Amino acid sequence: MSSNKGRFSRRGFIQGVGIGSGALGTGLLEKEAAAAPPANVVGPGPVPLTLNVNGKPVNVTVEPAVTLCDALRNYLDMTGAKRVCDRGTCGACTVIMNGKTVYSCTTLAIDAQGKNIETIEGLGGPEKMHPVSAAFWNNDAQQCGYCTPGFVMACKGFLDEHPDPTMEQVKHGLGGNLCRCGTYMGVRKAVLEAAAAMKGAKKNG
Amino acid sequence: MANTPDYSWPPMESRKVIGKPMKRLDGPAKSTGRAKYASDTKPKDMLFAVYVHSPHAHARVTAVDTADAEKMPGVKAVHVAAPAGTECMWEGWEIAAIAATTEHAARQAAGKIKVEYEVLPHLVKDDDLKLAAGKTKQGGEKVVGDPDQTFKDAEVVSEGKYGIPIINHCCLEPHGAILQWQGDKVMAWPSTQDVTTWAGQLSPNIKVDAANIKVKMDYIGGGFGSKFGPDAWGAVAAILSQKAGGRPVKLFLERDAEQMIAGNRPPAYGTIKIAGKKDGTITGWQSDTWSTGNMPLPYIIDQIPNLRVNHATLTINSGPPRAWRAPNNQQVCYLTCGAVEDFAAKIGMDPIEVFKKAVEHGPKPRIDTYKYQLDKAAEVSDWKKLWKPRGTSTGPVKRGLGVAISAWGGGGHNSNCRTTINPDGSVLVEIGTQDLGTGTRTIITQVAAESLGLPMSKIKLAIGTNDLPPDAASGGSSTVGGVTVSTRRSAVNAVNKLFEAAAPSLGAQPEDLEAVDGHIRIKGSPNKSITWEAACKKIGPGKISEMGQFNRRQPAPGMNDQGAAGVQIADVSVDTETGIVKINRYTAVTDCGLIVNPRLAESQIYGGIIMGISTALFEQRFLDQQTGKYLNADMEMYKLAGIGDIGDIKVHLDIRPENDKRGVIGLGEPCAVAICAAIGNAVTNAIGVRVPHIPMTPMHVLNALEGRIA
């Protein structure tokens, strides 16, 4: 909602306590906040940024208040990451930054400069699906599909760190992504299938 | 040709595509992030719009000043939706909207709109009738038989308080649309459950002929009953587009507004008394309930011979109620099945046996189904081994089982389908329907493929625009029943035309032909055949284009049906020291008629159950009566179940020949009804006292254990 007094600003939110349970679980946002250098003063008008998305530098001119999620969706036509809760809770906007899964709605685009950003567009398309995407399809881990790209990216990030997960680890490690249609039974199976497929690919590769 | 073509479904054993667990057709697009939802669409020169909402639960607008906002950079259009004098009935009421070149610019400008309010008294709490004096409306009392005498004479009377709160749809894709108004034409990209009639609903609000409004939607990110119409924002986006000289305008609600104004499910609260015999027979029912909507009680067992039913409706200052996956069924199921469980506990009987007697008061055609399904659910859930009388589980973590029954209609909606067969062998199937994620694309294609004797990959399907043959809203689990029948009829009509074209070259009569495995062949003589492509070459220079229809006023016996039963059992553990409830296993036995795709059917049922677990354990709006504010209009403190919160789920599709014979029945809703009731009963069975209010949060559980019942 816009303009009402008492509304938390996004910056205040990001600097403050508003970290969703999933991010808290991994402690990523906290680490990022602690490691960040003092911010240069720019804005409030648009500033030119270069983002490294899926291995390619892309230029975008946005206000410093614009999130990575909105930069991807509104300026770069990469709409795989969805804006749902917009406050770091639901994981629909998940991307991988420097090897770690992050909520792109709670990451400012300006802070994503100089980092390796992987979005779902960087995984294979429908013709040549990444094993995680394929496993989501094989196990019907989707209904409306709005949470799916975020789930796929969270799953990829999770498997990069836990290549051989137990079901208990899956339940814990993917707790930061919410689905309203209720596709978790399929997601559980998909993560294990993807883990097996990726291990197989590694062995053969 | 026979006068009336035979549209009936092929027998179970000879189906090649129908009934098979095909993977969903749009799975690859969804799993790779390539599927474009309405909210992902970005037509050229699109503007972003944001709303200014009322911060008060009840107020009158006394002034709106947009002058400063209009001067802000990037602003292209401003629309005042609530001019001075408007009475705003809830927090989040839309006051004004601004369209600008970027979302950031629109937000900055929205902050410059000055609104003055006269704040009025409000009521936001729905669970306390004492606060609601003057805001309630008593419905007429319903009396059947002689309830007073029945309760006086009863061997046993049980009584309990029950409550199930307002919850939010919380669609992941918020409500909204992109509208472009150029000249006398409007193009719309909405997120909707009703592509076919969306334009007709918008038309009077913007005074543009429905024929000049084109609607397109490929994917929707959740609706659950809350996205049937264009809503106010559809019209506002159109007006902003017109004011901005025809540039497309995107207006989607932000998350807090989505929670506040875009849909909630009515609550139900009250007291229920049951009179009965020690053998488990229920003889009387008395309920005094209230809600923001109507709550017809008792649920399913409404033929109890002695009834006294009172219900009051209440108006509160919070966003309007909307339909919810099986509207009102979850609430009345919770109230009814909770009361039946409490009656069973009072007489010390196994609730499965009491429910078997209770369903004698249900709809005649379903009585045996319920009894069968109660036994089946008991078997699948290991009830006989695991169930113990109420409150006899020992230790700090107590295990309990609870059962509940459900019912739903699920008849098909009106649907029209066109099947086109081209001389090159290609096939196009067209229906103005939508795929909510239920798998509608996949099942239409399965039916067409089965009917044409082709693999699914040979069928091209067009859905999601309003210039296709009209379908209807996806609500009431009616889509599958409608589209399967219209598709079947259209495809059979088309293939019959192909038989006419191909018959001479096979030296046969058209009615002697069949389409199987990509061939047109003489029935009973698989060797006398030509390929599909060769047959299509005989069509000549034109093409075959045949319609098929389902009209719900003309039932299609054996093709689709309505009326689904269902029994579900929850197995939970309750930590009596922390109040935390965990699902061990959840069992669903589901009535389902002819199953077009068991993989997708199972997904639907998992989904309904998981949504129900979320409601039963977590979902709660906090509306503060002091300030009138919705305190958790977000997804962080408005809790939804996650992947680790749902235990194990076992689905038993009740696929028996007698069910298959009924034809296709929608199943998205029947599976989503009984969860709060089954979990509530399981918790009560575990800890020995009724936790009256859903959700089964630690606070509610501990309050009940301590005797602090709200």
Interface residues (C-beta under 8 A of the other chain):
Chain A: M1 S2 S3 N4 K5 G6 G18 G20 S21 V62 E63 A65 V66 D70 R73 N74 D77 T79 G80 A81 K82 R83 V84 C85 D86 R87 G88 T89 C90 A92 T119 I120 E121 L123 G124 G125 P126 M129 H130 S133 A134 F136 W137 N138 D140 A141 Q142 Q143 C144 G145 Y146 C147 T148 P149 V152 V170 K171 H172 L174 G175 G176 N177 L178 C179 R180 C181 G182 T183 Y184 M185 G186 V187 R188
Chain B: K23 R24 D26 G27 P28 A29 K30 S31 T32 G33 R34 A35 K36 Y37 S39 D40 K42 F48 V50 Y51 V52 H53 P55 G92 T102 E103 H104 A106 R107 A110 G111 K112 I113 C170 C171 L172 E173 P174 Y219 I220 G221 G222 F224 E254 R255 D256 A257 M260 L436 G437 T438 R599 L600 E602 S603 Q604 Y606 G607 G608 I609 I610 M611 S614 D634 M635 E636 L640 A641 G642 I643 G644 I646 I649
